[in-house]
Amino acid sequence: MITALDHVQLAAPEGSEGLLRAFYADVLGMTETAKPPELAARGGCWFEAGDVRLHLGVEAGFRAARKAHPGLRVRDIEAYAGRLARLGAEVVWDDALPGHRRFSSVDPVGNRLEFLEPTADARP
């Protein structure tokens, strides 16, 4: 039986770890976690915030995920969007999901990220 989502992995080009660290840690406010030594040799980096874990793995022939994306639930979405915009990240609002405020952004290698917060009228 599936009991939880352990992590989401996104691809990244070789040598992009510095850009990823600056974005995921400094802009999004996530914490970088150490990769096990066996996996660290492959490159990439891992981040977490609360129970959310994102792994960025190096992929040969990398192409950014423009449609596929993680949906990251946030608190105080207006303030969070303001933070991202102040720090230079793209913020594109979308009101097409009933019961939610949401926006999308892209990481520095072009992967799409969605940020959302349920509104008072959201159904469970």
C-alpha positions, 0 to 999 in steps of 0.5 A, spaced: 500 500 500 502 507 498 502 511 504 505 517 503 509 521 497 517 520 499 520 525 494 519 528 487 525 528 483 526 534 477 532 533 472 537 538 471 543 539 467 550 537 469 554 543 473 547 547 475 548 545 482 550 552 484 544 555 480 539 550 483 542 552 490 541 559 490 534 558 487 531 552 492 535 555 498 535 562 497 529 564 493 524 558 495 527 558 502 528 550 502 534 547 506 539 543 502 540 536 505 546 531 504 545 526 499 548 519 501 555 518 498 553 513 493 548 518 490 552 524 491 557 522 486 552 523 480 551 530 482 545 534 483 542 536 490 536 535 495 532 540 498 526 539 503 521 544 507 517 540 512 515 534 509 516 536 502 522 533 499 525 535 492 531 532 489 534 535 483 538 530 479 543 531 473 540 528 467 544 527 460 540 531 454 536 535 459 530 538 457 526 542 462 519 540 465 514 545 462 508 541 463 509 536 468 511 539 475 510 538 483 504 542 486 507 545 492 502 547 498 504 554 501 501 558 507 500 566 506 500 565 498 500 572 497 506 574 501 510 568 498 509 570 491 511 577 493 518 574 496 519 570 490 518 576 485 522 580 490 528 575 489 527 575 481 523 569 480 517 569 475 510 569 478 504 567 474 497 567 477 492 562 475 485 562 477 483 556 473 483 551 480 476 552 484 477 553 491 485 555 491 489 561 489 495 559 485 501 561 481 507 558 477 514 559 476 520 556 473 527 554 476 533 557 473 534 551 469 526 551 466 522 546 470 515 548 472 513 549 479 506 550 482 505 553 488 497 553 491 493 555 497 486 552 499 481 558 500 476 558 505 471 555 500 475 549 498 472 542 498 476 536 502 
